[in-house]
Amino acid sequence: MFARLLLLLPLLALLAGPARAQDLLTKRNGEEVAVKVVEITPAEVRYRRTDNPDGPLISVWKTEVFMIRYANGTKEMLNAAPAAPGAPMPATAGQTVFPREVPTVNNQSPDDAILEEPIHLDGPRIGFTVLTSGVLDKAHEHLPSLNPFLTQFGWQFETRLFRMPNGLSGLAEFVPLVGGLEQGQFIPSISGLIGIRGAKGFEFGLGPNVTPLGADIVLAVGTSFRSNGINFPVNLAVVPGNGGARVSLLLGFNARHR
């Protein structure tokens, strides 16, 4: 019997090892999640769930995290509010007390925008533009053989100016394009947009657009999909003017750079 126990002890140690090799993230609402913490930034905690170690990288705002207990037994308190005068005594050993409010520093609110160093992204854009009859008639004054359907190739330069705790971001974009190559034409256009992007990727922008036909305003809506650190934007842009409109559908990808 004793010999069997000796044989079982190494097996139990192997099984218990992976169970201990995990971090425990405790949120301010009391929820506990078994994770592997990958990175802690000034604004976010990024981790992967231990029940899906090859799954996506998950980010949560630091203001939502109360404590992290690491696999080696150490603890890191991220939002431990100091006890106010007259407040109840701290919990005894083995108990966990969750602060009711996120502490503020220098009169800053957790709802304030997180103004870190701007994040820059860029990448290629491809798509097509359709010209309505009024715009096409205007273009025929300079390009008589132009067809109403034009391919577009270009590049997107994006700067994320700020990000709110609810995920809303402020953006500035610069998009130069070249259209009409399939028709043997070289028609440049430049757009500069200021816009916003929601937490789920929906975005809206507005700004000037300049082409050889003149200057107009461009309205753009779209969304972005994210996978393995790469963003895949899809946008619909409309430029009204010259007796009609130009409607473009663009897609591509971009990645963060410094």
C-alpha positions as CSV (number, residue, x, y, z in Angstrom):
1,M,0.0,0.0,0.0
2,F,2.8,2.4,0.9
3,A,4.6,1.6,-2.3
4,R,1.4,2.5,-4.3
5,L,1.2,5.8,-2.5
6,L,4.8,6.5,-3.5
7,L,4.0,5.8,-7.1
8,L,0.9,8.1,-7.0
9,L,2.7,11.1,-5.4
10,P,4.7,12.1,-8.6
11,L,1.5,11.7,-10.7
12,L,-0.4,14.0,-8.3
13,A,2.4,16.5,-8.4
14,L,2.3,16.6,-12.2
15,L,-1.5,17.1,-12.2
16,A,-1.4,19.8,-9.5
17,G,1.4,21.7,-11.2
18,P,-0.7,23.0,-14.1
19,A,-3.5,23.9,-11.8
20,R,-1.2,26.1,-9.7
21,A,0.6,27.6,-12.7
22,Q,-2.1,30.3,-13.2
23,D,-2.9,33.8,-12.1
24,L,-6.2,34.8,-10.5
25,L,-7.7,38.1,-11.6
26,T,-10.3,39.5,-9.3
27,K,-12.5,42.2,-10.7
28,R,-14.1,45.0,-8.6
29,N,-17.5,43.4,-9.0
30,G,-16.2,40.3,-7.2
31,E,-15.8,38.1,-10.3
32,E,-12.7,35.9,-10.3
33,V,-11.1,34.6,-13.5
34,A,-8.2,32.1,-13.8
35,V,-5.9,33.7,-16.3
36,K,-2.3,34.0,-17.5
37,V,-1.4,37.7,-17.3
38,V,0.5,38.7,-20.4
39,E,0.9,42.5,-20.0
40,I,-0.1,45.4,-17.8
41,T,-0.1,48.8,-19.5
42,P,-0.9,52.1,-17.9
43,A,-4.6,51.6,-18.9
44,E,-5.2,47.9,-19.4
45,V,-4.6,44.4,-18.1
46,R,-4.1,41.9,-21.0
47,Y,-4.4,38.2,-20.4
48,R,-5.4,34.8,-21.8
49,R,-7.8,32.5,-20.0
50,T,-6.1,29.4,-18.6
51,D,-9.0,27.2,-19.8
52,N,-8.2,28.5,-23.4
53,P,-4.4,29.2,-23.4
54,D,-4.2,29.4,-27.2
55,G,-7.3,31.6,-27.4
56,P,-7.4,35.4,-28.1
57,L,-5.6,38.0,-26.0
58,I,-8.2,39.7,-23.8
59,S,-8.0,43.2,-22.5
60,V,-9.7,44.7,-19.5
61,W,-9.5,48.3,-18.1
62,K,-7.3,48.5,-15.0
63,T,-10.1,50.5,-13.4
64,E,-12.2,47.3,-13.4
65,V,-9.5,45.1,-11.7
66,F,-9.2,45.0,-8.0
67,M,-6.4,42.5,-7.5
68,I,-4.2,40.0,-9.3
69,R,-2.9,36.9,-7.4
70,Y,0.0,35.6,-9.4
71,A,0.9,31.9,-9.8
72,N,3.9,32.3,-7.4
73,G,1.6,33.5,-4.7
74,T,2.3,37.2,-4.8
75,K,-0.5,39.8,-5.0
76,E,-0.8,43.1,-6.9
77,M,-3.5,45.5,-5.8
78,L,-4.6,47.7,-8.6
79,N,-7.6,49.6,-7.1
80,A,-7.3,49.4,-3.3
81,A,-9.2,52.4,-2.0
82,P,-7.9,53.9,1.2
83,A,-10.3,53.6,4.2
84,A,-12.2,56.8,4.9
85,P,-12.6,58.1,8.4
86,G,-15.2,56.2,10.3
87,A,-15.2,53.3,7.7
88,P,-15.4,49.7,8.9
89,M,-12.1,48.0,10.0
90,P,-10.2,46.1,7.3
91,A,-11.2,42.5,6.7
92,T,-9.4,39.8,8.6
93,A,-7.0,37.3,7.0
94,G,-8.6,35.2,4.3
95,Q,-11.3,37.8,3.6
96,T,-11.4,40.1,0.5
97,V,-12.9,43.5,0.6
98,F,-13.9,45.2,-2.7
99,P,-13.8,49.0,-2.9
100,R,-17.0,50.6,-3.8
101,E,-15.5,53.3,-6.0
102,V,-12.4,53.6,-8.0
103,P,-10.0,56.1,-6.3
104,T,-9.4,59.3,-8.2
105,V,-6.1,61.1,-8.4
106,N,-5.7,64.8,-8.9
107,N,-9.4,65.2,-9.3
108,Q,-9.4,62.9,-12.3
109,S,-12.4,60.7,-12.9
110,P,-12.2,57.1,-14.2
111,D,-14.5,58.3,-17.0
112,D,-11.9,60.7,-18.3
113,A,-10.2,60.0,-21.6
114,I,-7.0,58.0,-21.4
115,L,-4.6,60.3,-23.1
116,E,-1.6,58.1,-23.6
117,E,1.0,58.6,-26.4
118,P,-1.0,58.6,-29.7
119,I,-1.1,55.2,-31.4
120,H,-0.2,55.2,-35.1
121,L,-1.4,52.6,-37.6
122,D,-1.0,52.4,-41.4
123,G,-1.6,49.9,-44.2
124,P,-2.8,49.5,-47.8
125,R,-6.3,50.2,-49.0
126,I,-8.0,48.8,-52.2
127,G,-11.5,49.2,-53.5
128,F,-13.5,50.9,-56.2
129,T,-15.5,54.1,-56.8
130,V,-18.7,54.6,-58.7
131,L,-19.5,58.0,-60.3
132,T,-23.1,59.1,-60.7
133,S,-24.2,60.8,-63.9
134,G,-23.6,64.4,-62.8
135,V,-20.1,63.7,-61.6
136,L,-19.3,61.6,-64.7
137,D,-20.5,64.4,-67.1
138,K,-18.2,66.9,-65.2
139,A,-15.3,64.4,-65.5
140,H,-15.8,64.0,-69.2
141,E,-14.8,67.6,-69.7
142,H,-11.2,66.6,-68.9
143,L,-11.3,62.8,-69.4
144,P,-13.8,62.0,-72.3
145,S,-13.3,58.2,-72.2
146,L,-13.7,57.8,-68.4
147,N,-16.0,55.0,-67.3
148,P,-18.2,55.4,-64.2
149,F,-16.5,52.5,-62.4
150,L,-12.9,53.1,-61.2
151,T,-10.6,50.9,-59.1
152,Q,-8.8,52.5,-56.2
153,F,-5.3,51.8,-54.7
154,G,-3.7,53.7,-51.9
155,W,-2.6,53.8,-48.3
156,Q,-4.2,54.7,-45.0
157,F,-2.4,56.6,-42.2
158,E,-4.3,56.6,-38.9
159,T,-3.6,58.1,-35.5
160,R,-5.7,57.2,-32.5
161,L,-5.8,60.5,-30.5
162,F,-7.5,59.2,-27.3
163,R,-9.5,56.3,-26.0
164,M,-12.3,56.5,-23.4
165,P,-12.8,53.8,-20.7
166,N,-16.0,52.7,-22.5
167,G,-13.9,51.9,-25.6
168,L,-14.8,55.0,-27.7
169,S,-11.8,56.3,-29.6
170,G,-11.0,59.6,-31.4
171,L,-9.2,59.2,-34.8
172,A,-7.4,61.2,-37.4
173,E,-6.9,59.6,-40.8
174,F,-5.1,60.6,-44.0
175,V,-5.9,58.5,-47.1
176,P,-4.2,59.1,-50.5
177,L,-5.6,57.0,-53.4
178,V,-5.0,56.6,-57.1
179,G,-8.0,55.6,-59.3
180,G,-8.6,54.6,-62.8
181,L,-5.5,52.6,-63.5
182,E,-7.6,49.8,-65.1
183,Q,-8.6,52.5,-67.7
184,G,-5.1,53.7,-68.3
185,Q,-5.8,56.8,-66.2
186,F,-4.0,58.3,-63.1
187,I,-6.6,60.1,-61.0
188,P,-5.2,61.0,-57.5
189,S,-7.3,61.9,-54.5
190,I,-6.5,62.8,-51.0
191,S,-8.8,62.6,-48.0
192,G,-8.3,63.8,-44.5
193,L,-10.8,62.7,-41.9
194,I,-11.5,63.3,-38.2
195,G,-13.8,60.7,-36.6
196,I,-14.7,58.3,-33.8
197,R,-14.6,54.5,-33.4
198,G,-16.8,52.6,-31.0
199,A,-15.8,49.8,-28.7
200,K,-17.1,47.2,-31.2
201,G,-15.3,48.7,-34.2
202,F,-18.0,50.9,-35.8
203,E,-16.5,54.1,-37.0
204,F,-17.6,57.4,-38.6
205,G,-15.5,60.2,-40.1
206,L,-15.8,63.5,-41.9
207,G,-13.3,65.7,-43.7
208,P,-12.0,67.3,-46.9
209,N,-11.4,65.4,-50.2
210,V,-9.3,66.8,-53.0
211,T,-9.2,65.5,-56.6
212,P,-8.4,67.0,-60.0
213,L,-12.2,67.7,-60.2
214,G,-12.0,70.0,-57.2
215,A,-12.4,69.9,-53.4
216,D,-15.4,68.5,-51.6
217,I,-16.4,66.9,-48.3
218,V,-16.2,63.2,-47.7
219,L,-18.4,61.2,-45.3
220,A,-17.2,57.8,-44.3
221,V,-18.7,55.0,-42.2
222,G,-17.4,51.5,-41.6
223,T,-16.1,49.0,-39.2
224,S,-12.8,47.3,-38.3
225,F,-12.2,43.6,-37.5
226,R,-9.1,42.7,-35.4
227,S,-7.2,39.4,-35.5
228,N,-3.7,38.7,-34.0
229,G,-2.8,42.4,-33.7
230,I,-3.9,43.2,-37.3
231,N,-6.9,45.5,-38.1
232,F,-9.0,44.9,-41.1
233,P,-11.0,48.0,-41.9
234,V,-14.0,48.1,-44.3
235,N,-15.3,51.6,-45.2
236,L,-18.0,53.1,-47.4
237,A,-17.3,56.7,-48.4
238,V,-19.6,59.2,-50.1
239,V,-18.4,62.5,-51.7
240,P,-21.4,64.7,-52.7
241,G,-20.8,67.5,-55.2
242,N,-20.4,68.4,-58.9
243,G,-24.1,67.6,-59.5
244,G,-23.9,64.1,-58.1
245,A,-21.8,61.9,-55.9
246,R,-18.8,59.6,-55.8
247,V,-19.4,56.4,-53.8
248,S,-16.4,54.3,-52.8
249,L,-16.0,51.0,-51.0
250,L,-12.5,50.4,-49.5
251,L,-10.9,47.7,-47.5
252,G,-7.5,46.7,-46.4
253,F,-5.4,46.1,-43.3
254,N,-3.2,48.0,-41.0
255,A,-1.0,47.4,-38.0
256,R,0.4,49.5,-35.2
257,H,3.9,51.1,-35.5
258,R,5.9,53.6,-33.6
